[in-house]
């Protein structure tokens, strides 16, 4: 069973985001593997341990992503690939990432591709499905259970508080939702082994891609932080008076009625 896991480097969930002139400041910030991608890595490792084969972690980003790929290797992935876009892509989007990843994967001998359901920074959930579309293989998003029997796959996925059961066949791409498993922490032996595992670095030229081939389909016009929340109000007095005051405030201040 050859499994590819698509991962992304994101801000640490505890990191404070700082904007300067509409640009996110990354210097000095802590980065991690996108948390949803950790579920994908863990599931890939469990399947590999049960059925054999190997797990390859793949990232399209910049050279700083080597740290997160080494973490994936320390968790148990067998090898990693970093496609460095820093020199060739200034402002990529989900299409850019999907095009690069699918080009790398095209022609590779894989059975299953896993990715996180969404990234905690952009939250679009587009890359996984776009990769599957470009490769011409089926995909299922937001999965919470995965059972593989030969080439047949049974999947449970989250559908807004309910569960949908789907049957599919390999090759297949799935995106991992919280609840699929409990990702492991890299052990000290795993960290030491990760230093000796292969990590291949590629650029656009290695994929026979030109800058025009991965030109983004969207453009970011503005980045801004949400407005600070104002303090809430506590209404006092009789219940009838509170109701009247609430309606008045919803009309005059909140402008929602």
C-alpha positions in Angstrom: 0.0 0.0 0.0 1.7 3.2 -1.2 0.3 6.2 0.5 1.0 9.9 -0.1 0.1 12.5 2.5 -0.2 16.2 1.5 0.8 18.5 4.3 1.0 22.2 4.8 3.1 24.5 7.1 0.8 26.8 9.2 1.1 29.2 12.1 1.1 27.6 15.5 -2.5 27.7 16.8 -1.2 29.7 19.9 0.6 32.2 17.7 -0.5 35.8 17.7 -1.0 37.1 14.1 0.5 40.5 13.5 -0.3 42.6 10.4 1.9 45.4 9.1 0.5 47.4 6.2 -1.7 44.5 5.3 1.1 41.9 5.3 1.3 39.0 7.8 4.5 39.1 9.7 6.1 35.7 9.8 9.5 36.6 11.3 10.0 35.0 14.7 6.6 33.2 14.5 6.2 29.5 15.4 5.0 27.2 12.7 3.6 23.7 12.8 2.1 21.0 10.6 -1.5 22.0 9.9 -3.4 20.1 12.7 -5.8 18.5 10.3 -2.9 17.1 8.3 -1.7 15.4 11.4 -4.8 13.2 11.3 -3.9 12.3 7.7 -0.3 11.4 8.7 -1.5 9.2 11.6 -4.1 7.4 9.4 -1.5 6.8 6.7 1.0 5.3 9.3 -1.7 3.0 10.8 -2.7 1.7 7.4 1.0 1.2 6.4 1.6 -0.7 9.6 -1.4 -3.0 9.0 -1.1 -3.6 5.3 2.6 -2.8 4.5 3.9 -0.4 1.9 5.3 3.1 2.5 4.1 6.6 3.4 5.4 9.7 1.6 4.8 13.2 3.0 4.7 15.8 0.3 4.6 19.6 0.7 4.6 22.5 -1.8 6.0 25.6 0.0 9.4 27.0 0.8 12.6 25.6 2.3 11.4 26.4 5.9 8.9 23.5 5.4 11.7 21.0 5.9 11.1 21.3 9.7 7.5 20.2 9.4 8.4 17.4 6.9 11.0 16.1 9.4 8.3 16.1 12.0 6.1 13.9 9.7 9.1 11.6 9.3 9.6 11.5 13.1 5.9 10.5 13.5 6.6 7.5 11.2 6.4 8.5 7.5 9.0 6.7 5.4 10.2 9.6 3.2 9.3 13.2 2.4 9.3 15.5 -0.6 9.6 19.3 -0.5 8.6 21.2 -3.6 10.2 24.6 -3.1 8.2 27.4 -4.8 10.0 30.3 -3.1 12.1 31.3 -6.2 9.3 30.8 -8.8 6.0 31.6 -7.2 5.4 34.9 -5.5 1.7 34.8 -4.7 0.2 31.4 -5.2 -3.3 30.2 -4.3 -5.1 26.9 -3.9 -4.9 26.3 -7.6 -1.2 26.8 -7.6 -0.6 24.3 -4.8 -3.0 21.8 -6.3 -1.4 22.1 -9.8 2.1 21.6 -8.3 1.1 18.6 -6.1 -0.9 16.9 -8.8 2.0 17.3 -11.3 4.4 15.7 -8.9 1.9 12.8 -8.2 1.0 12.2 -11.8 2.5 8.9 -12.9 3.5 7.9 -9.4 2.6 4.5 -8.0 0.2 5.5 -5.2 -2.9 3.7 -3.9 -4.2 6.3 -1.5 -3.7 10.1 -1.0 -4.6 11.7 2.3 -4.8 15.4 3.2 -6.2 17.5 6.0 -9.8 18.5 5.5 -8.9 22.2 5.8 -5.9 24.3 6.7 -6.3 26.4 9.8 -5.0 29.5 8.1 -7.0 29.8 4.8 -9.7 27.3 5.7 -10.8 26.8 2.1 -10.6 23.0 2.0 -9.9 23.2 -1.8 -6.5 21.7 -2.3 -7.3 18.1 -1.7 -10.4 18.0 -4.0 -8.5 20.0 -6.7 -5.6 17.6 -6.6 -8.1 14.6 -7.1 -9.8 16.4 -9.9 -6.5 17.1 -11.7 -5.5 13.5 -11.3 -8.8 12.2 -12.4 -9.5 10.1 -9.3 -12.4 10.0 -6.8 -12.3 11.8 -3.5 -14.2 12.0 -0.2 -13.9 14.9 2.2 -14.2 15.2 6.0 -13.8 11.5 6.7 -14.0 10.2 10.3 -13.5 6.5 9.6 -11.6 4.5 6.9 -11.6 0.8 6.3 -9.7 -0.8 3.4 -10.3 -4.3 2.2 -8.2 -5.1 -0.8 -9.1 -2.4 -3.4 -12.4 -1.7 -1.7 -12.8 1.2 0.8 -15.6 1.9 3.3 -15.7 5.5 4.6 -17.6 7.4 7.2 -17.7 11.1 6.8 -19.0 14.0 8.9 -22.1 15.7 7.5 -23.0 18.5 9.9 -23.6 16.4 13.0 -24.6 13.2 11.2 -22.7 10.4 9.5 -22.6 9.5 5.8 -21.3 6.0 4.8 -19.6 5.8 1.4 -18.1 2.8 -0.5 -15.3 3.5 -3.0 -12.3 1.8 -4.6 -8.6 2.6 -4.9 -6.9 4.8 -6.0 -8.7 7.4 -3.9 -8.0 10.8 -2.2 -9.6 11.5 1.2 -9.4 14.5 3.5 -9.1 13.9 7.3 -11.5 15.4 9.8 -11.1 15.6 13.6 -12.2 12.4 15.2 -10.5 10.1 12.5 -7.8 9.2 15.0 -5.5 10.5 17.7 -2.2 11.7 16.2 0.9 10.4 17.9 3.7 12.6 19.2 7.1 12.1 17.6 9.2 9.9 20.0 12.9 10.5 20.6 13.8 7.4 18.6 11.5 8.6 15.8 13.2 12.0 15.8 16.6 10.4 15.6 15.5 8.1 12.7 13.9 11.1 10.9 17.4 12.6 10.5 18.4 9.6 8.3 15.2 9.3 6.3 15.2 10.6 2.7 13.9 14.1 2.1 13.9 15.0 -1.6 13.8 18.7 -2.6 12.4 19.8 -6.0 11.6 23.0 -7.8 9.2 23.8 -10.6 11.9 23.0 -13.3 12.1 19.5 -11.9 8.4 19.0 -12.6 8.7 20.6 -16.1 6.4 23.4 -15.0 6.7 27.1 -15.9 5.5 30.0 -13.8 2.6 30.5 -16.2 1.5 26.9 -15.6 0.9 27.7 -11.9 -0.3 31.3 -12.1 -2.9 31.8 -9.4 -6.6 32.0 -10.3 -7.4 34.4 -7.5 -5.9 37.6 -6.1 -5.9 38.7 -2.4 -7.1 42.3 -2.3 -6.9 43.0 1.4 -5.9 41.2 4.6 -7.2 42.5 7.9 -7.9 41.4 11.5 -11.5 41.2 12.7 -12.7 44.2 14.7 -12.3 44.0 18.5 -15.4 42.9 20.2 -17.2 45.5 22.3 -18.2 44.7 25.9 -21.6 43.2 26.2 -24.5 44.8 28.0 -26.5 43.5 30.9 -30.1 44.4 30.8 -31.8 45.0 34.1 -35.3 45.6 35.4 -38.5 43.7 34.8 -38.6 41.0 32.0 -41.0 43.0 29.9 -38.8 46.2 30.2 -35.7 44.1 29.3 -37.4 42.7 26.2 -38.4 46.2 25.0 -34.8 47.5 25.6 -33.4 44.5 23.7 -35.6 45.2 20.7 -34.6 48.8 20.8 -30.9 48.0 20.9 -31.1 45.5 18.1 -32.7 48.2 16.0 -30.7 51.2 16.9 -27.2 49.8 17.6 -26.9 46.3 16.1 -29.0 47.3 13.0 -30.3 43.8 12.5 -34.0 44.5 12.7 
